[in-house]
C-alpha cells in the first residue's frame, strides 16, 4: 500500500516561483501602509489643476485687450503684503488669468494673485496652509523633514516597483486553461474569490501604468536613480548639474532701470497666444535674471528658460537639463524634463490624468487585497492542520 503524505507544497511549483511568492509577500507587508497612503494622495493630486480651477475663482480675471502691467508695477504692489521681503518671481498665465507673484524660503511659501491689467490684489495666499500643498508635502515627505521623509517614501516606492515585477511573474499563467481566468473577475463568485481576482486582474491591467508612476517617483526620490535613468537614456552620459550663469558685478554702474521689465518684454515676444511666461528675480548680487516661456500651461516640461545678466541684460549661457528651450534639448534632457508630468499623467492631457488616477487608486488597493488574500490563506492553512494523534489515520485515509 502506498502512503502519500501531504507536505503542503504544490506539485510542480518551481523554487523560483516559491521564492518570488515569498519576496512578494514580505515586501508587501513591509511597505503596504505607505503604498496605500501614496496611492490615495496620488489620486487627489492627479486632478489638482482642474479642482483649483473650479474652487479658486481668484485664478481668473476678465479678459481685456489692454496690455499687462509690467512686472515692476505688479511686484511693487505685491511686496506691500510681503512684510519687507522681496518677490522672487512673477508669472503671467494668460489673458483671462490672474498674474502670480511668489515668495519662498525654507519656512515660507506665499503667492499673491493680482489683476494683470489693474494691479489689484485678488488673493494673498499662504501656501503652507493650502490643501493641495499639504497633500503634496505628505506625498513627498510624509510631513516629516525632507531628509527623513523622502528616503522613506522613495524606499517604499522602490519596494512597490519590485512587487509589481514579482506580481507579474506570479500572475503569468502556467497553462492555456488558466489564461482566461487571469483576465476576468468572477463578480458572481464568493467574496474571497472576487477579492483574489481584483488583486490579480486589476493589478495586471494597472501595473503598466503604476510602473511608470513608480519609476518617475524614484527619479525624484533617489539621486542615484535619477543619474541611472539619465545614464541609460543618454547612452552613457553623466547627469550634469544645473548651474546658473553669473552676473558681472563690475557692471553694476551700467544697470538700467527695471531690468526685469526688459526680460519680461523678451519673453512676451517669444510667447504665443495662450502660453504662460514670466520672470525669476535674482537673490544674490551675482545671480542672473531668468525668463521663461511655458508653451503648454498646466504642465512643466515644455518650458524654455533664458538667463540674463542682471546689470547689462545680456543673455548668458546656462548648463544642465533645464537650460535653454525644450525643443532644442537632447532626448535625455527632454525625458528628464518630462518626469513630473509623466508621474501625474499630465503629459497625455486629461486621458493621462485619468490613467494616473486609476493607476494610483488600484495601486492603493493592491496592498489591501493582497493582505486579505494572505490572511485568508493563513487561516485556511491553520484550519487544515492535522492534530499529531490523528496523523496516521489521516495518512491511511489518503491511501
Secondary structure, 3 states (H helix, E strand, C coil): CCCCCCCCCCCCCCHHHHHHHHHHHHHHHHHHHHHHHHHHHHHHHHCHHHHHHHHCHHHECCCCCCCCCCHHHHHHHHHHHCCCCCCCEEEECCCCECEEEEEECCCCEEEEEECCCCCCEEEEEEHHHCHHHHHHHHHHHCCCCHHHHHHHHHHHHHHHHHHHHHHHHHHCCCCHHHHHHHHCCCCCCCHHHHHHHHHHHHHHHHHHHHHHHHHHHHHHHCHHHHHHHHHHHHCCCCCCCCECCECCHHHHHHCCCCHHHHHHHHHHHHCCCCCEEEEECCCCCCECEEEEEECCCCCCCCEEEEEECCCCCCEECCECCCCECCCCCCHHHHHHHCHHHHHCCHHHHHHHHHHHHHHHHHHHHHHHHHHHHHHHHHHHHHHCCCCHHHHHHHHHHHC
